[in-house]
Amino acid sequence: MDKAFTDTLRPHLRYLQPDQPLQPADRLRDLGLNSMQAIDLVFDIEDNLGVQLPDDQLTDANFETAATLWAAVQAAGADELVNR
């Protein structure tokens, strides 16, 4: 996972402590992400990473863990942005 991605994700995870590292397998709901925050997160991903997640990718499965969301972001084109 990329730092820009984790920096975008962290503010939406209210149960993740500031000094706690975000692990790929961390379940986002367990860290405090709810459906309303997920909508805000999608907008932040668009603004901060320059990637628009297609509607068909806005699924519970893609928001399950940090790794599954990162995979969806990469599939939507963020790999070009963050791996420059």
C-alpha positions in Angstrom: 0.0 0.0 0.0 1.1 3.5 -0.8 1.7 6.3 1.7 -0.7 8.6 -0.1 -3.4 5.9 0.1 -2.9 5.2 3.8 -2.7 8.9 4.5 -6.1 9.3 2.8 -7.6 6.3 4.6 -6.4 6.9 8.1 -8.7 9.9 9.0 -11.7 7.7 8.3 -10.6 5.0 10.7 -11.6 6.4 14.1 -10.4 3.3 16.1 -7.0 3.3 14.5 -4.6 4.9 17.0 -2.2 7.5 15.6 0.9 5.4 16.3 -0.7 2.2 15.2 0.4 1.0 11.7 -2.2 0.2 9.2 -1.9 -3.4 8.0 -3.2 -4.7 4.7 -5.4 -7.3 6.4 -7.0 -4.8 8.8 -10.7 -4.9 8.5 -11.9 -1.4 7.9 -15.3 -1.8 9.7 -13.4 -3.0 12.8 -11.4 0.2 12.6 -14.5 2.4 12.5 -15.3 2.9 8.9 -19.1 2.9 8.4 -21.2 3.4 5.3 -21.4 7.2 5.5 -17.7 7.5 6.1 -17.1 5.2 3.1 -18.8 7.8 0.9 -16.6 10.5 2.2 -13.6 8.3 1.7 -14.5 7.7 -1.9 -14.5 11.5 -2.4 -11.2 11.8 -0.7 -9.7 9.1 -2.8 -10.9 11.0 -5.9 -9.4 14.3 -4.6 -6.2 13.0 -3.1 -5.3 10.2 -5.5 -6.9 11.5 -8.7 -8.8 8.2 -9.2 -12.5 7.7 -9.6 -13.8 4.3 -8.4 -16.4 3.0 -10.8 -19.8 2.4 -9.3 -19.5 -1.3 -9.7 -16.4 -1.3 -7.5 -18.2 0.4 -4.5 -18.9 -2.9 -2.9 -18.7 -4.3 0.6 -16.0 -6.7 -0.6 -13.8 -3.9 -1.8 -14.2 -2.0 1.5 -13.5 -5.1 3.6 -9.8 -4.6 4.3 -7.2 -2.0 3.6 -5.7 -4.4 1.0 -9.0 -5.0 -0.9 -9.6 -1.2 -1.1 -6.0 -0.6 -2.2 -6.5 -3.3 -5.0 -9.7 -1.5 -6.1 -7.9 1.9 -6.2 -5.0 0.4 -8.2 -7.4 -1.3 -10.6 -9.1 2.1 -11.1 -5.7 3.7 -12.1 -4.0 4.9 -9.0 -1.0 2.8 -9.7 0.0 5.2 -12.4 -0.3 8.1 -10.0 1.4 6.6 -6.9 4.1 4.6 -8.7 5.5 7.6 -10.7 
